[in-house]
Amino acid sequence: MADIDIARKATLRKITELAKERLGIDEDNIEPIGHYKAKLNMDFVHSLEDREDGKLVLVTAISPTPAGEGKTTTTIGLGDALNKIGKKAIMCLREPSLGPCFGRKGGAAGGGYAQVVPMEDINLHFTGDFHAISLAHNLLAALIDNHIHHGNTLGLDDRRITWNRVVDLNDRGLRKIMTGLGGLANGHPRETSFAIVTASEIMAILCLSNSLQDLKKRLGNIIIGYDRNKELVRASQINAQGPMVVLLKDAIKPNLVQTLENNPVLIHGGPFGNIAHGCNSVIATKVGLKLADYVVTEAGFGADLGAEKFINIKCRKAGLRPSLVVVVATIRALKYHGGADLKTLDTENLTTLEKGLPNLERHINNIRNHFGLPCIVAINHFTADTDAEVELLKQKLAHHGVKVVLASHWADGGAGAVELAEEVVEKIETIPPDLKFLYEDDEPLWDKIKKVAINIYGASEVVANTKVRARIKNYQDNGYGHVPVCLAKTQYSFSTDPLLRGAPSGHVVPINDVYLAAGAEFLVLICGDIMTMPGLPKKPAADQIDIDEDGNVVGLF
């Protein structure tokens, strides 16, 4: 049965009833959008500040492969299982982007019997947060062009405008465009671009903000370009932060929905996992910690990108302290990292499985030794997995002293992840975390970059041309040396080569560009080839999506 068919057969509870009975939230403190989704009132959000925090569990994964790992599905299955064994648990997830939904990847509301519902709403327009972000982003772009058109009192250099435009779709035709064509009345012609909404700095800002006022301040700090003296120009200098925050006044409120098993889920925000920190909002995570004993959340892509940025950016900025990390892997994906062809992944192959294990082992090592956190390996079970493959995996990981748990949540819902939930609780209760950041705030930016590349990616060195090094030094000298670094690279490899599978070592990490996300407060380093506007594949998911004669959405996954 397709995911959408499973979701459609679910018996949902009205969100007002769920909020009251499961979380103790009165109707006055939620803002329903239909029967099954709602936003939390910000006054209620701030009223929770004096409550004690629950335990935070981070779900991450091995390096992504075309075979899929099921990180979101595992996050949902684990949350359902924790509730099933009598623990009060909430899941905190990112919102899906429409680009992947109509492109190659599909939705992001889980799968099988570990889903968040209403699945159709979540994977399509949901509560309008992404639209609000795109409007705020494009309003700033319009205000910049308008300022230049009407005299340009700031002396903006229209060759050095760094703020582009965004749309929440995959459209390669918008990667490079010209604006202002058609004569004087249409503005100054210049080359610019579109990115997907998840790549907007405003998305990252929203997910790191603690309040509307914090959001407004960060929006004002956005760098929009340079003047003719090569000085940075900010959004506040054209008074853009006020109208932008007005567009975002509802988007900042966390969204409450439920799983197929009627357990509460907060879904809020979705920054790109490459050029941003790839996590749900700080506000939603903090709310979850005040309302539940356990919060299960996820970070984008593999642990080298997702967990590293979750800890070094989100946890550092928000004061969050995870108690445990669950590293998700599949036997299929490990065989792919060991060199197996995609077409053979359902065939038992102990040789390629063993060759692919170093990818998982490095992620385990990074979590435990570089970040000081206990971890569990969750094997997202597929029917083609053989007993011999499962046994080999457990044997090879035994010397690491890490628990390996086989979970069948996709097929069995929360019941399929009960063993995983029990191990999570036992580990949290018996092994205290000793969270370590990879670098300190006051370390030089270049040293921070090297620590991530060498310690997490296994690189031998970092290289950059004179121009890039000069810009990094300029940021350092002008008071931005304290910000965390965000290395943007392919998610498919520890290296910057997406075809280099497994756990490569001794490679070189080239930094091709650098820019300061001053509102989000981190430095972005472009390593290798990173694309902020994906294109559609030859046969996009959109080909299958339609409305049937009864008005039901079909083909969404």
Secondary structure, DSSP 8 states (H G I E B T S, - for coil): --HHHHHHT-----HHHHHHHHH---GGGEEESSSS-EEE-HHHHHHTTTS---EEEEEEESS--TT---HHHHHHHHHHHHHHTT--EEEEE----HHHHHSSS--SSEETTEEEESHHHHHTTTTSHHHHHHHHHHHHHHHHHHHHHTT-TT-EEEEEE---EEESS--GGGSSEEES-SSGGG---EEE-EEEGGG-HHHHHHHH-SSHHHHHHHHHT-EEEEETTS-EEEGGGGT-HHHHHHHTTTTTS-EEEEETT--EEEE-----TTTS--B--HHHHHHHHHH-SEEEEEBSSSTTTHHHHIIIIIIHHHT---SEEEEEE-HHHHHHHTT--GGGTTS--HHHHHHHHHHHHHHHHIIIIIT---EEEEEE--TT--HHHHHHHHHHHHTTT-EEEEE-HHHHGGGGGHHHHHHHHHHHHHS------SS-TTS-HHHHHHHIIIIIT--SEEEE-HHHHHHHHHHIIIIITTS-EEEE--SS-SSS-TT--S---S-EEEEEEEEEETTTTEEEEEES---SS----SS-GGGG-EE-TTS-EES--
